[in-house]
Amino acid sequence: NSEAVDNWTAQQERMDATLAPVAAAALARAAPAAGERVIDVGCGCGATSLALAAAVGPLGHVLGVDISRPMLDRARERAAASGLAQVSFVQADASLHAFPPAAADLVFSRFGVMFFRNPVDAFANLRRAARPGGQYGGGRLLFAAWRGLDENPYFNLSLRAALALVPPPPRPAADEPGPFAFADPERVRGILEEAGWHDMALERCDLMLRAGPPGGAAEAAALAVRVGPASRALADAPQSVREEAQAAVEAVLARHDGPEGIMLPASVWLVSARA
């Protein structure tokens, strides 16, 4: 519910388009079926919730959960415009929210789970919401999480350009919430196992993400210094340095401009488990 979230909400259509390959890969792996009940954790402005709702159809239901009121306001607008009555939203912390017990066929998230302050407790709460079934049955979990920063030029190219002008920010602790908190697969397995999930699997998924349209390096750079790792590195920088950093980021991104736009490599984990 901060200024940074307002930036994300204002850029919703662009961010949905950029992250569409991740959403498509995660949805394909989750395979939501007609009539299923789904929880979409960290649903943001609702793109994945609406895609899930279309998949489960009128006999199913999708509950989108997020702590951000501005994002949920936008999600509700989009749901109303879509005519999909089988989706609803709640402003809540998914790690604490009292979900209907043992009801969800699928717990899904696109980049919404790496920010849990107490991830074991959070995933235990989500497991209680999933339909039980032992090690090889019951409700299932599927989420996408970023692999390490070094594996993601989509982020690190802009960050490196900014760090030529400002000192690097403190490196987060391995267990600190943040975009790359689930980069370590063994940590992820340990969290899920302690939370009571079974049959865990982590699938590496490498993609190309479109940071901007052809000729769009200036716009992409402006977004990079407002949202993401580069923005955090520049948070305390004076305006003159921010403008210099934005120009440096623009120059880096322009080198990746082509007929399909500014295409940057990215890498995520698709993590699955059973309740």
N, C-alpha and C positions, 0 to 999 in steps of 0.2 A: 504493500500500500504506500509506496514511496515514489519519488520522482523517477527512479530507474524503471519502476513498473509502468508508470505513465508513458515512458519512452517505448517500452515493449508493446503496450496496448496500441499506441499510435502507429506502430510499425507492424501491426498484427498481420495484415495481408501479405506484406513482404516476407515476414518471418515464416509464416505458414508455407509460402512458396519455396523458401530456402530449405526448410526442414522437411519438405514433402518426401524426399527419398528415404529419410529416416522413418517417418511415419508409415510409409508404404511397406518398408521392410519389417517393421515391428508388427504391423497389422497382419501381414501375411504369415508371420511366425505365430502370432496369437490365434489366428483362425477363428474369429468370433462367428458363432453359428446362430441361425434363426431361433428365436425364443430364449436366448441366454440372457442372464442378468450379469451386468458388468459394472465394476467400479473403475473410473478413470482418475488416477491419482495425479494431482498437479495438472489439472486439465487446462489451465490458462484460459485463453480466449475461445476454447471449445472446438478446435479443429478436429482433434482425435475423437472427442465425445460424439460429434456429429457423424464421423465416419463409422464409429462403432454402432451408433444408433441405426444407421442405414443397414448395417450388416445383420443386426439382431432382429430387425423388423418390428412390426407393431405388437407382436406377442412377447417381445423381449423388453428389456429396460436398461438404460445406462444412467448411472449417477456420476456426474462430474464433480470432483472435489478440489477446492483450491482455497488458499488463505487470502487471495487477492480480490478485494471487492471490485476494483476497476476492470480486471480481467473477466470476472464472472458477469458483470453487467454486460460486457460485450458478448460473452458466450450466450447469455439469455437472449440478447437481440438476435444473434445469428440463429439460435434454435427456433425462435418465433418465426423468423423469415423462412426457415427451411420447411416448416410444417411437420416436423418430426415430433410427435407427441410423446414418444417413448424415451425422451431424454429429459433429465432434470439436473439441477445444480444446487450445491450447498457450500456456503462459505464456512470452512472448518479446517482444522489441523488433522490430516488423515491419520497421524500417529496416535491421536486421542479420541477421535470421533466415535460415537457409539453407533456403529453400523448394525443393521439387522444381522444377527449371528447366523453363520453357516448358510448363507443365502446366495453368495456370488459364485457364478460359474467361472468368472474371469476377473482377475485384478490386473489392470493394465496401467502402464505409465510411459510416456515419452518425456524423459528428462525431468520427472517430477519427484524422484525419490532420493536424490543425492544430497538433499538439503535437510534431511531429518537430523535433529539434534541428538536423538537417541535412536539410532536405526534399528537395533534389536527390538526394542519395545514397539517401534512403529510397525515393523514387519510382523511381529507377533499379533498386533492389533488387526492388521490386514488378514493374517492367516485365520483368525477367529471369524472374520467376515466371510471367508471362503467356504464353499461346500466341502465337508470332510469326506475322506475316502481312502485314507491310508497312503502308502508310498506310491502306488501306481494308479490312483484314481482321484476323484474329488476335484474341487476347484483348482484352477491353475493360475499361475502368476507369470506375467511377461512384461519386462520393462526394458527400455533402452537407456543406456548410460554412456557418457563419453569415456573413451579410453584416455590414456595420459595426454597431457598437454603436448609433449614431444611427438606424439603420434598424430597430432591434429594441426596441420598447416592452416586449416580454416581459422584457427585462433592464433597460432603462434607467429604467423607472418606479420600480422598487425602488431602483436605484442613486441616482437623484436625490433620493429621499426620505432615504436614508442620508447623502448628501453635504451635506444641510442641517445635519448635526450633527457631521461629522468632515471633516478636510481631504481633498481628493481624493488618491488614491494616485498614484504616479508613472505617467505614461502610458507604456505599453510601446512599444518601438521597433517600426517597421513590420515588421521581420523576426524579431521575438521570438515564440517559440512561445506559443500561447494561443488561446482560443476564437475570436478575431476576426482571427487571423493571415492568413487567406485572404480577407479582405474585398475586397482590391484585385484585380480580375480580371486586370489586366496582370501583376501579380506571379505569380498562379497559372499563367497561360499560360507565363510565362518559366520557372518551375520545371519544369513538365511537359515543355516543349520541351527544356530542357537535360538532363532525365532520359531523353530518348529516346522519349517518347510522341508520338503524331500525332493529327491530326483532332480537336483539342480544341474543346470547346464549353462555354460557361457559360450556364445557363438560370436566370433569376431566378424564384424561387418564393416568393410571399407567402401566408402562412397565418394562421389564428387558432389560438392554442394555449390550452388550458384549464389555467390555473394552479391552479384549485381548483374544487370543487363549489359549487353555490349555498349561500351562507351560510358559505363556507369561507375567508374572508379572513384570519382569525387563523392558521389552519393554514398557508396559503400564505405568509404573512409570516414565520412561524417558519422555514419552509424557505428562503426567500429570504435570510435573514440567516445561514444556515448553508452555503449552496451558491451559487456564482455571483459576479458582480461586486460585489454589495452585501456579501457576506461578506468579500471581500478588502479592501474599503474599511474594514470594521469590525474587521479582524483584531486590531489592537492597541488597540482601544477598551476602556475599562473596562466592566464588566457593566452599570452604570447607564445608560451611553450606548447600549449594545447594546439594552437593553430599551426605551429611548426611541425608538431607530431602528426597532425592530420594530413599535412602536405606530404610528409614522409610515407605515411601509410598509403596515401593515394598513389604515390610513385611505385610502391611495391605491388599494389593490387593491379595497377595498369599493366604490369608485366605478365599477368595471368589472364588478360582480356583476350577474348576470341569470338568466333562466330556465335557460340552458345552463351556468351557472357563471361563473367569473371568466375571461373570454375576452380575451386580449391579442394584438395584432398581432405577427407575427414575419416575418423575411425571411431566406432562405437561397439559396445557390448550389447548383444541381445541376450538377456538373462531370463531363463525360464525355471520354474519349479512347480511342485504340486503340494497341495495342502494335506 
